[in-house]
Amino acid sequence: MPSSSTRAGARSDVGDTSVPGCGVTVLAHEGGWDEILMVGGPLLVFAAVLFLANRRANSKLAEAAAEPEDSATN
């Protein structure tokens, strides 16, 4: 598929959308930032859920400690 405007030995199918798999933006292996997102994203979500659960548990413990102790026997 060489054209008259290509150099000898140059690939003419690079960026050609008629070739399957070419012309599509590939995000994988772009210097490692995509792998950082694949690991860091779920870690941030897990850390946020853990933080919220810990805050909720601490507030429940504080409420339980603030209640009068004789109300538990009624």
C-alpha positions as a printed Julia matrix, in Angstrom:
74×3 Matrix{Float64}:
   0.0    0.0    0.0
   2.95   2.4   -0.48
   2.24   5.72  -2.04
   4.54   7.93  -4.06
   4.93  10.37  -1.13
   6.36   7.83   1.35
  10.04   7.24   1.89
  11.61   3.92   1.19
  11.13   1.63   4.18
   8.53   3.89   5.88
   5.29   2.33   6.99
   2.36   3.76   5.14
  -0.28   2.0    7.27
   0.46   4.02  10.44
  -2.63   6.07  11.21
  -4.52   4.54   8.3
  -8.07   3.93   9.5
  -8.71   1.28   6.84
  -6.26  -1.05   8.58
  -7.9   -2.84  11.54
  -6.39  -1.76  14.84
  -4.67   1.34  13.5
  -5.85   4.88  13.97
  -7.27   4.11  17.41
  -5.96   5.99  20.42
  -4.24   3.56  22.75
  -4.0    4.57  26.42
  -2.14   1.51  27.66
   1.55   1.75  28.49
   1.84   5.5   28.08
   4.76   5.96  30.45
   3.15   4.31  33.45
   0.5    6.88  34.35
  -2.31   4.53  33.32
  -1.0    1.8   35.61
  -0.86   4.32  38.45
  -4.53   5.16  37.86
  -5.5    1.48  37.69
  -3.95   0.89  41.13
  -4.42   4.28  42.74
  -8.09   4.73  41.84
  -9.39   1.68  43.7
  -7.02   2.39  46.6
  -8.44   5.89  46.96
 -12.0    4.56  46.89
 -11.13   1.93  49.52
  -9.43   4.54  51.72
 -12.45   6.86  51.46
 -14.88   4.07  52.4
 -12.65   3.02  55.29
 -12.41   6.62  56.52
 -16.19   7.08  56.42
 -16.82   3.75  58.18
 -14.3    4.61  60.9
 -15.85   8.03  61.43
 -19.32   6.47  61.67
 -18.13   3.81  64.14
 -16.45   6.44  66.32
 -19.63   8.54  66.41
 -21.68   5.48  67.42
 -19.21   4.75  70.22
 -19.39   8.35  71.38
 -23.2    8.21  71.42
 -23.15   4.97  73.4
 -20.72   6.42  75.95
 -22.86   9.57  76.36
 -26.08   7.67  77.16
 -26.95   7.18  80.81
 -26.05   3.7   82.0
 -29.31   3.08  83.88
 -31.37   3.28  80.67
 -29.89  -0.03  79.55
 -31.52  -1.85  82.52
 -35.07  -0.56  81.78
